[in-house]
């Protein structure tokens, strides 16, 4: 409902002209690795507090896939005190594990020295979660912006 209300507002304020079309997109499919998953769905008795030195994740695996997609767009920096910026459009990550439910996952986010975020996530998924990313192509509907003003019109 919010998106349906937001579209006309953006069209009016920014003279936004856009259309939808189907395109073949590069995606990563998150699948179960050959050794099987190393994670179990959360139970009501689990606290999900996490472990020291680990990043805690709580949610469905598609939410984890969305988080990975965003992180793949942010380069690893030599200086951890410098904020990272996305260097392009995210490559969607689609949950194709077939594993239902909500998970509490503690992930050791040690990054590969001199590597990239994709290599680090491939290692983390395989070693810690029993999952992996496979490159694929997918037909998807995309929103194409034909034109828009940089400055909105006055209210």
N, C-alpha and C positions, 0 to 999 in steps of 0.2 A: 504494500500500500504506500509506503514511504517513497519508493522509486517511482510509482505511478504519479505521485504528487510532485516529485522533484523534477521530472522531465519537462513539464510545461514551464515551470519556474526558470530552469536553466535556459530553455528555448527563448523565453521572454527577456531575461536579463542579459544574456550573452549572444542573442540572435543565433543560437545554436541550430545548425542543420546537420542531421545525422541520419543514417539508415543502417539496417541490419543486413548482413549477408553471411552465407556459409563459406568457410574457408578451411583448408587443411592446415592444421597447426601441429608443430612439434610439441610433444608432451613427454613427461616421464610418468610411467606407470609404476606405482609402488606395489610390489608383489611379494609373496612369501618365497623365501630362498629355499634351495633344495633340501636343506637340513630341517626345515619346518620352523614355525614361529617360536621365539623364546619369550613371548609375553602372554599374559593371561588377562582376561577382562577384570576390571575392578570389582571388588565386593564391598558391601556396605560396611564391613568391619575394618577395611583398610583406611588409614588416615591420610595417606598421600603426602606425608610430610617431606619426603625427599631425603637424600643423603648428602653429607658435606662434599663439595667439589662436583656435584652432579646438577644438571638442570632437570627440573621436574616438569612433566607434561601430564595434564589430565584432560581427557576428551576422547572423541571418536577418532578413528584413524584418518578420516578425510580431513579433520582439523589438523592433525599432524602433517598430512600431505600439504595442506595450505601453508603451514608454517615453514616447511622445507622449501616450498616454491619461492617464498619471499626471501629466505636466507640465501638461496642460490643466486639471487639477483644482486646480493651485496658482496663485494670483493673482500677477501681477507686482507687486513692492513698490517704492516710491520709494526706500527705504533698502536697498541690497544687503547690508548687514551684519545685517539683521533676517531671521531664518529665516522662510520661507513655510510656510503651513499649508494643507492641502487645504480647499476651501470647499464640499464636497459630494461626492456619489458621482461616480466617474469615468464618463465616457462612453466606452464601449469603442471602440477603433480596430481595424478588421479589415483585414488585408492582402489586398487584391483585385488586386494588381499582376500576379500570375501570373509574377513573376520569381523563379526558383529560386536556391538557393545561399546562401552566406555572403558578406557584404559588409564591406569596410573603408571607412568613410565618415568624412571630416573635414568637420564642419559649422561654419560661422561662425555662432555663436549670438548675434549682435547682435540685441537685441530692439527692436521698434518703440517709439519714444518715445510714451508716453501710450496705447499700444495694449494689446491683450490678448494672451494667450499663443496663442490660436487664430489671430489675424491674423499673428503672428510666424511660427508654424509653417507656415501657408499660404504665406507668402512664401518661407521657407527651403526648403520642399519643392519649390515651383515653380521658383525661380531656381537652386538649387544641385543638386537631385537629379532634376528632371524628373518629379516626382510631385505629387499634390494630394490633399486631403481632400474627400470629398463626404458630405453629411449623408444618412442613410438610416434606414429602420426595419427591424428584424430580429426574427424570432421566436426567443426563446432561453429555455432552461431556467434558472430562478433558484431560489436557496435562500431561503425565507421563514422568518424566525425568528418563531415564535408567542409564545414566552415564554422568559425566562432569568433566573436570579438574578444580581444584580450581584456578589455575593461567593461564591467557591467554597466547597463544603463541605470540611471538614478531611480530610486523607488518612487 
